[in-house]
Amino acid sequence: MTKLLDLKAEFLNNSENRVAYEVLAPEFDLARKLIAARAMAGLSQREVADRMGTRQSEVSRIEGARQNISIAKLAKYASAVGAKLDIRIEPINVDLN
């Protein structure tokens, strides 16, 4: 059986795929963090939706992190899973010269 990590490595061997993946890295990271927070809370998407006063499909879209999600909606999601929203902009080591 092929493992997911093996498939990912094979996919990223292609330079065009790697560039596209790196462009989407922030979205992937956000999606992982949202799903992890919900899992740590032991909640289903439907339970989070009930706490947010929305539908399960909306929670799925939020967790997909591929839409324009407002800070207010992210804060509401965080509250629903018993977490705190913390948005940071951190410098990266880039030589601008």
N, C-alpha and C positions, 0 to 999 in steps of 0.2 A: 504494500500500500504506500502511495506517495504521501509524504508528510507536507503539511502546509508550508513549513519553512523551506523545504526543498523546492516547492513550486514558486515561492516568492523569490528565492535565489535565482532560479532559472529565468523568471520574468525580468528580474533586475539586471541580468546579464546583457540584455538589449539596451543600448544607450538611450534610445528614444523613450523606452518604458521607464528607465531610471529617472530621466529628466521629468517626465510627467508625474511619476511617483513623488519626487522631491518637491514639486510644485504643490502637490496636495498633502504633503506631510503635516501641516498645521491642522487640516481638517481631520485627518486620520487620528492625530494625537487627541484632538478634542473629542472625537467619537469614542475612542478607547476610554478616556477619563469619564465621560458621561455614563457609559455602560458599566464601568467599574464602580462608580458611585452608587448606581442603582443596585448592582449586585451586592455590594457591601451592606446596603440597607435591606436586602432580602425582599425586594419588591419586584413585581411584574410591571411591564409597561402599562397595563390596564390600571394597576393600583396607583402608579405615578400619575396617570391621566386623571383618575378620580380625585386625587389630591390637588391637582392643578386646575380642575374644573374644565377639562378638555377631553378629547377622544384619544384612544390608544394610537391611532394613526398619526396624530400630531406628535406624540412622544417618539414614535418611530422616526418621523422626519427630523425631529430635534437630534436624536441620537445618531442619525445618519450624517449630521453636521455638514450637509451639502446644500444647504439653503441659507438664505439670509436670516439669521436668528438674532433677534434683538437682545440686548443686554438684559432687559426686563424679563424676557422669556427664559433666558438662561438662569437668572436669579430665582425665578419661580420654580424652575426644574430643580435647582439646587436645594431650595427650601423643601420641596416635596420629597426629596431623598435624604433629608436631614444633613445637608452639606452647606457650605458657604461658598459663594462665588468669589473668586479671587483672580482678577485680570491683571496680568503683568506685561510690561514691555521691557525686555532685557536686552542689553547691548550684546552684540556678537563681535567676535574678533575679526574685523574686516579692515584691511589696509586701504584707506581712501586715497592714498597718494599714487 
